[in-house]
Amino acid sequence: MIVVDANVIAYYFIEGDMTPLARSLHAKEPVWAVPSLWRHEFLNILATAGKAAAIPVTLLAEIWKAAFARLAECERTLDMGRALEMAVDLRISAYDAQYLALAESLGVDCVTEDGKLIRASRGRALRMKDWLAAEQ
């Protein structure tokens, strides 16, 4: 099991340069855990992609349905107080801290492509390629 953040989810479901890496991650570790926050962040990613790239809303809705079907059962509760502590201590957003707090509580890695989160996480978060390399 790993915790993945919204950008990894986006790379998995929205075709692009990073999609093969996200799919390799999922093939290597198919059990993903997410906080319920993923819904809001991913929906915003879809809306932003639709506005910027003129992706038809019908396609965006299909992507949303596929992601929701895949990840709704992967949602886990977390200690929001711990997320708050991490946000303040690491000087990261409370959103990012939720992914780290969840990973900490489950005793698993947090996988992200968010460079700021990785730098601030003190080794608690890894890029997809780094996680895959470590698991070889």
N, C-alpha and C positions, 0 to 999 in steps of 0.2 A: 504494500500500500504506500502511496505517496499523496501529499497534498499538492494540488496544482492551482495556480491562480487563473484569473480571467484571461490573461493574455495567452497562456498555454491552451486554454479552452478555445479561444478564438483561432489560434493557429491550427488546431485540430479540425475545427468545423468550417472555417472559411478558407477556401483554396488559395494558396499563395506559396511563396518561396519556403516558408517555415513548416508547411503542412507535412512534408515527408518526415521531418524530424519529430514533430508532435505525434505522428502516427507510429513512428519507431518507439517513441517513449511509451505509448499506450500498448504496443505489442509486447514490450519488455515488462511493463508493469500495468496490467489492465485495471487494477483496483485503485481508483482515484477517489480521494476524499476532498470535499469542498465545504466551506461555510455557506450559509444561505445567501450571503452577500454576492456570490457569483452571479446570481440571477440578475441583479441590478446592474452590475458592471458589464456583464455580457450583453444585456439588452442595450446598454448605452454604446458598446462597441458596434453592435449591429446597426443602430441608428446612425452613428457617425459614419460607418462604412457606406451606408445607403445614401447619405447626403453627399459624401465626398466622391464616391465612385459611381453614383447613379445606379446602384444595384436595385433591381425591382423589389418592391416591398413584398411581393409574393415569394420571391426567392429568400429574402430575409426571414419571412415567417416560416418557411420550410426549415431553414437552418435553426431557427429558435426551437421549433418543435422537436427536431432531431436532438439538439443539445439537451433540452429539458427531459426528453424521454431517457436519455443516457445518464444524466447527472442528478435528477431529482432524488433518486435513491442513494446517491453518494453523499448527500448533505449530512453534516455532522454538527452537533452543537459544540460550542466552545465557551470557555470562561472569558466573558467580555471584560471583566476586571483585569485579567492577565493581559488581554489585548491592549487595554489602556496603558498598563504598566510598560509593555513593550514599545508602544507608540512613543511614549514620553522618553523612555530610556534610550531607544535607538534613534529617536528623532525622525520617525517615519509616520506616514498617515495611519489613522486608526483602521482604515480599510486594509492596507498592507499588513498591519499588525495582526489582523484576524487570521490571515493565512499562516503566519508564523506561529501564533498561539495555538492554532489547531494542530499544526505539525508537531509542535512541542508536546501537546497533550496526548497525541497518538504515538509519539516516539518514532516519527517517520520524517523523511526529508520533505522540504518544501521546494517545488520545482517551478521556476519562473524565468522569464526573459527580461524582467525589470532590473536593469543594472543598478539603479539606486537602492532597491530593496536588497539585492545581493550584497552590495558593498556595506550596507548598514547592518546586515543580519548576523555578522560575526560568525560566518560559516554555517548558518542554519538554512540558507537558501542556495540553490544551485541552478545554473543554466541547464537546459535540456541536454545539450551535448556533453556537459560535464557529468551530469548524473548518469547518462548512458555509458560514458567512459569508465566511471567508477564501478559500474555494475558488470563490466565485462569479465 
